[in-house]
Amino acid sequence: MPEQSKWRSLPTEQINPATLDIDKLDATDIVERMLGEDRLVIAAVKREKVRIAAGVDIMTQALRTGGRIILVGAGTSGRLGVLEAAEIPPTFGTDPDLVQAVIAGGRGAVFRAREGAEDNRENGARSLRRLRPTKSDVVIGVSASGITQFVLGALESARAAGARIIFVTCDPRAQLQELVDLTITPAVGPEIIAGSTRLKAGTATKLVLNMLTSASMIRTGKTYGNLMVDVRTGSEKLRDRARRIIGIVTGLDYDHAEKLLEKARWNVKAAIVMQKGGLSYKQSLARLRRANGFVREAIGEDIEPRLKALLKAV
């Protein structure tokens, strides 16, 4: 007698009663039905806000003590982890090794699905071991179903290394107490197309990962107010953003902001401290180190009044 399906009872595999007739609808009605389901995603993520905040605290502590963030997933979950790892360095000026991603099937799986890669538990364990995790690191396992073998294998390796572990899944029953320190479970319910977790589950996962990474970066001094002061200036768009940030904070015009940035080697934080404190580049870096990278502490000035005035003038 064939073994009973282990996927059948998963929330992500259930049939959605709200979309039974979706193949009979016109384009406008399909979009409307999808929007109705997507509204449920925000509510599901909001119910997890306390756990998400706890995850931010875990990650912030790791970052402050020299640890890394490692995201592990397969399929859509893996690609979302890759996206986070790729976008953190230009946004927050971090080393590429600080936030890393492991995806079942390797780099090629980012662009083309490699079905079956998610089923190999040992490959997951082996892939994580290659990164040599330590007790200073945080590993974030991402699995919409909560039972992806590649991810579970990676988490076993992380636990053996003593790393802190956060698990993001859309099945509230997948607690994995023996493996993880914290589980975040946005229960989005059945997908619009049964089993297609790139939809609501993917959206919820993206929201959660955005909050975890962005909030932990904010908590380690990567913004001044809501300004991207650790931005890397590798493109003209980002150099333009750097000039505008300098203008907002210091009041310098566009051309003088660029001259200041050139003196500061295009380090936005250093440029702000140089201008506000009348310091040299090296002195500004030392001031920032003493302030643990926080511009607010380095210059002793709040940015909110200036930002409010600018918004009011628009």
PARO-973312 format. One record per residue: x, y, z of N, C-alpha, C, O in turn. Coordinates in steps of 0.05 Angstrom, whole numbers, plus 5000, padded with zeros to 4 digits. Each point is the difference from the previous one (the first is absolute). Layout:
XYZXYZXYZXYZ;...
END
This chain:
501749765000498350245000501850255000501850025017;497750174965501850244999499950165025497950025013;504450104994500150165024498350254997499950124978;498849965043498350245000501750254995502250025010;496750164974501550254994500650165025498350055016;504350034986500750175023499550304994500250175018;499149884957499450284993497050075001499250235002;499149564996497250044997498850195021498250154994;502749835031498750155022501350285004499150155017;502949914966501350265004498250234992498549984980;501550245035498350234992500550104972498150084986;504449915005500750104974499049824977500050084977;499149685030499049814980497049984999498949864983;499850295035497149985001498650144977501250174987;496349765008498450124979498750255011498749995021;501650234965498950265009497150034991499450014976;498750015043497250024992499350264986497950024987;503850185016499550264988500750014970499350194986;502149615004500950014972499349754984501449934981;496549935027499349754987499450034971500649834983;498350415009499250044973501850194985499250134980;503349905029501850204989500549974971500650194986;499349565003500549964972497750094982500249984976;497650105036497750104984499850305000498350124987;503550015028499850295003501550154978501949894988;497450365007501550164981502450125016500249975024;501650174962502550105012499450185023501449985021;496750214976499450195022499149855025500950075022;497449744975499049855023502149835013500149975025;501749914959502349855011501750185017500749935023;500050314967501650195015498650085026501350015021;496150044977498550085024500049785021500350055024;499349704967500149775018502749975013500249945024;501950104960502749985011500650235021501249955020;497950284974500350225019498649955026501050065021;496649824977498649935024501649805017500050035025;501249784963501649805015502650135011500849935022;500450254962502550125009499550185024501950055016;495750054988499450165024500449845025500650105022;499049644976500349825022502949975009500649945023;501250114958502949975006500950205021501449935019;497850324978500850215019499049925028501550035020;496049884982499049935027501549765012500650005024;500249814959501549775009502850085011500949915020;500450274965502650095009499850175025501649985018;496350194984499650175023499749835026500950085021;497849694976499649835024502749895010500249915023;501950104960502649905008502050225008502349965003;496650295001501850235004501849975025502350095000;496749785021501649975024502349804995502350055008;497149744978502149814992502050124981502449955002;496650214979501950134981501850195015502450014995;496650145024501650185016502149855016502350085003;496949685008501949835014502249914982502449995008;496949954967502049924980501950234994502449964997;496650285001501750244996502050035023502350054995;496849915029501850025023502249794999502350055006;497049704986502049794997502150084979502449975005;496650124973501850084978501750245007502450014993;496550185020501550245008502249935018502350104997;497249735023502149925018502249864985502450045006;496949794975502149864985501750194984502449984999;496350214988501550204983501850175018502250074991;496950005032501650165018502549865011501950125009;498049614990502249845011501649854979501349805005;498450304970501649894978498949754987501449874985;496150075019498749774988499050064972499850234992;499549564994498850024973497149925000499049875019;499650204960497349914995500049824976501050084979;498049675024500049814978497249914995498749895018;500250154958497349924993500149754984501749974982;496549845024500049744986497249944991498150025015;501649904960497449924989500249854974502249964989;495549965001499849864974497850134984498150115011;502249894963497950114983499550305005501950155003;495649934999499350285005501350095026501150225001;498849625020501150085026503050054997501050195012;500449644973502850044996500650254984501950145007;496549914973500550244983499550255016501450204996;496749805022499550235017502350055019500750235005;500649565004502450035017502350114984501450185010;498949734965502150114983499650294995501950165000;495649924996499350284995500950175024501150224996;498249695028500850165024503150025001501050225004;500449564992502950015002501250184979502150135005;496849874971501150174978499550295005501750174991;496149905021499250295002501050145025500050245002;500949615018500950125025502650174996500150225009;501949674977502550164997499750274987501050195011;497649844966499850274989498350195016500450245001;497649655013498150165016501350105025499750235008;501849595005501050065027503050005002501150025022;500349964956502950025000501449785015502250045011;496749724988501249775015501849844982499850014975;501949835037501649804985498249794990498249915014;502249994961498349794990499949745017498149854998;503950115018500149765017498250035024499449805014;499750444993498550045024497249874999499249885019;499550154958497449864996500349834976500550094978;499249655026500449804978497549834997498349995017;501549884960497749834994500949734989501949994984;496749815024500449734989497449914988497950015013;502149904962497649904987500449724990502149934989;496049905015500149734990500450004970498550134985;503549715006500550004971502250194992500850004976;500250165042502250184994499250254984497650064997;504350084993499550264986498249974976498350184995;501949604991498349964977497049995006498450074983;501049855042497249985008498750285004497550025002;504150194999498950275002498550074974497950135001;503149774977498850074973498349794988498350054984;502149705024498549784989499449805022501849915014;495650014988499249825021501549734998500349894978;500650015044501349745001498549825019500649975024;497249924966498349845016501549755010501649884986;497950065039501349775012502350095018500849855019;500450384976502350095016499150055029501549975019;495950114984499050065027499749755017499750015025;500449754963499449755014502549885014499749815015;502650304979502549885010500950135026501250225000;498349655022500750105026503050035004501050205011;500549604980502950005004501250234984502050125009;497049934967501150234984499650265015501750184999;496049855015499550245015502150035023501150215004;499449565010501950015021502850064990501550165012;499249724965502650044988500450294990502150125004;495849994984500150274989500550205023501550194996;497249775026500450195022502849965013501350205008;499649554994502649965012502250144985502050085011;497649944962502150144984500450295009502250114997;495850015015500350275009501250025028500450225011;500149555001501249995027498650185020501150185011;496349764994498550165020501249985028501249795007;498550425008501050005028497750095018497850074991;502749925035498050085019499450304999498150105012;503550054973499550294997498050064978498950224999;500649584984498350044977497049955006499349875020;499050244962497249945001499349874973500650114979;498149665022499149874975496950024999498749935019;500450164958497150034996499149794980500650024976;497949785034499049804982497350094990498350095015;501249894959497550094987498849774985501149894982;496450035027498649784987497050055003499049985023;499750084956497150055001498549765013498250045016;502649724976498649765009500949935029498449875014;504050204993501149925026501349735000501049925021;499149944957501149734999502149964978500749784994;500350444995502049984978502549875011501350115017;499449664972502249845011502750144997501749995019;498850154959502550154997500450205023502150025011;495850124995500150205021500449875027501650105016;496949694990500349865026502849905004501150015022;500149884956502849915002501950235007501949975016;497650264971501750235005499750105029502050075013;495649924997499550085028501349815020501050095021;499149664972501449815017503050065002501249995021;500050094956502850085000500450255017501950035015;496250164982500250255015499849955030501550125015;496749704993499749945028502649875011500850065022;500349764962502549865009502350205003501749965017;498350264968502050205002499550215022501750165006;495949835006499350185021498950274991499750185016;499649844958498950254990497250045010498649805006;500550454996497250065006498449954975500950044978;496649865025498449924977497250125001498649995021;500650144957497350104997498849854977501249964979;496349955024498649844980497550164991498350075016;501549984957497850144989498449804983501049894980;496450065027498449814986497150105001499250165017;499249744965497150074999498349785013497550014997;503749805016498549795014500450045030502249945010;495850165004500450055029500649765017500950025022;498749744967500549765015503049924999500949835016;500650294966502849924997501850155019501550194992;498549745033501550145020502949925002501850175004;498849574992502849915000501650095024502350094998;496549885026501350105024502849905004501750145011;498949614980502649895005502250124982502349975006;496850174973501950114981500350305001502250114994;495750045013500050284996499650165026499049895020;501950364980499650185022497450164998498850085020;500349974955497650164996498749914974501349974980;496150005021498449944976498150234994498650095017;501550014958498250214991498149874979500949894980;496550115026498149854984497650174990497949985012;502550174967497750144989498149804986500649894979;497150075033498049804991498350134979497950115006;502949874969498650144978497649844989498450104984;501449645024497949844990500549894973502250034989;495849834999500349874974500750214978499150235000;502549684981500850174978497750044980498249844999;502050374985498150054979499949764980497949924992;504549985002500349764984501249805020502250045010;496349744996500949825021502949914997500849904980;500750155041502849915001502050204988502449955002;496750274986501950184987501050215020498950225003;503249705012500950165022501650254992501150145017;499249904957501350254991498050235002500750234996;496849715011497950205002499850115028501850155008;496249795007499650125027502349935019501050175014;499949584985502249925018502550164993501550095017;499049944957502450154991499950295008502050125008;495650004989499650285008500550035030501350195008;497549645008500450015029502949975008501050145017;500349674970502849955006501750244993501850085015;497750044962501550244992499650225021501950145007;495749905002499550215020501549945026501350185011;498749574998501449935024503050044998501250125017;499949794960502950034997500850294997502050085011;496450084975500550294999500250125028501850155006;496349785011499950105027502449915016501350165014;499349594985502349895015502650144992501550095018;499149924956502650114992500150305003501950115010;496050034981500050295001500150115028501550185007;496849705011499950095027502649955015500950175016;500349604979502649955013502250184990501850085015;498150004960501950204989499550275013501950145007;495649944995499450265013501050005029501150195009;498649585005500849985028503050005003501050025023;500549944955502950015002501150254987502450014994;495950205003501050264992500350054970501550174991;497149674993500350024971498250224988500250054976;498250085040498450234990500350235019500849975023;498650274967499850245018497250104995499450114979;498949865042497150034994499349784981500649765004;498150314974499449804979501750054975499349924978;503050205026501850064977502149774998501049915020;499650024956501849774994502950105000501450014980;499650045044502750135002502349814997502350094999;497249654999502249814995499949904971501249794994;497450364989499649914972502849984986501750175005;498649634979502349984983499550154974497849994989;504250155001499650184978501249894974501650134987;497449635006501249874976498650064974500849914979;497150265022498650074975499350305002500250125022;499150004955499450285000497550065017499950205013;498249624986497650035017500750015029499050175015;502849654994500850005028501750235008499950105022;501849994959501650255006498250245002500450185016;497549834967498150215002498650005027499550205013;499749564996498749975026501850105022499250135019;503449804979501950095020500250305001500050125022;500150014955500150294999497550125013500250205015;497549694979497550105011499849965030499050185014;502049604996500049955029501850215014499250115020;503149944968501850205012498650275000500250155020;498449924958498650254999497850025021499750215013;498849574991497950005020501150045028498950165016;503249704991501150005027501550265006499850115022;501849984959501950225006499150274989500950215008;497249784972499250264987501750084977499550214988;502649645006501750064977498549974974498349834998;502450334982498849964974501349764986501949885010;497050054967500749754987503049994993501349795005;499850424984502850004992501949995024502049865000;497350295021501749995024499849735015501949915013;495749974985499749735012501949814986501249825013;499050204960501849824986502950045008501549815003;499350445000502850065008500649885028502149905005;495950135013500349895027500349694998501649885014;496750004970500149714997502749914988501049795008;500150364974502649934989502150005022501849835000;498150375017501950015023499649775019501949905012;495650014990499349785018500149734986499149805011;502150194965500349764984497249864996499849765000;498250414996497349914995498849845023498249834996;502850225028498949885024498050205011500850205011;496649754986497950195007500150075030499950235008;500449565009500150055029502350185007499850195015;502649744974502350165006499750294991500850185014;498049854962499650274990498250175019500550235005;497449655005498250145018501550085025499850235009;501749595003501550065024502150214995500550175017;500849824960502150204993498750274999501150195012;496649844975498850264997498850105026500350235007;498449605008498750085024501950055023499650175017;502649684983501950035022502650154994501750045017;498550054957502550134992502449835003502150095008;497649654985502149815004501249914973498950044979;503549845023501249884977498749734994498449905017;502349984961498949744993500749795021498349855010;504350144998500849805020498750055027499249825014;500650434993498750075026497049925000499049915020;499750134957497249934998499649705003498149915012;503749934976499849715002500449915029498649825010;503350315004500449945028497550075017499249855018;499650384976497650085014497749804996498649935018;501249974957497949814994500549735014498249875009;504450054993500649755014499250035029498949815011;501650415001499350045028497050005004499049935021;499550154958497150015001498849744990497649984995;504049815001499149744990498650034973498249844995;502650354989499050034974497450164998499050044978;500050065044497550165000500650294995501450135016;497649984962500450284993498850185022501250205007;496549735002498650175020501850045024500250235010;501049565000501850025023502650154993501150145016;499849814960502650124992499950314998501950135006;495849974986499850304997498250125022499850255002;498849585014498350115021497750164990499350215012;499549704966497850164988497949824989500649804986;496950265019497749864988499550104972500350244995;498849584988499450084972497150054996499250134980;499049785038497150024996499150284995498450044981;502450165034499050274995500650104972498350134987;504149815003500750084973498449864979499150124981;500549625023498449854981497150094999498750024979;500250045045497250105001499750274987498150054986;503950125017499950264987500149984970498650144986;503149675004500249964972497449894988499250094979;499649735035497549894991497750215000498450004982;501750175038498050215002500250194977498150124991;504449925000500550204979499349904972499850154981;499849595017499349884973497250084992499149924978;
END
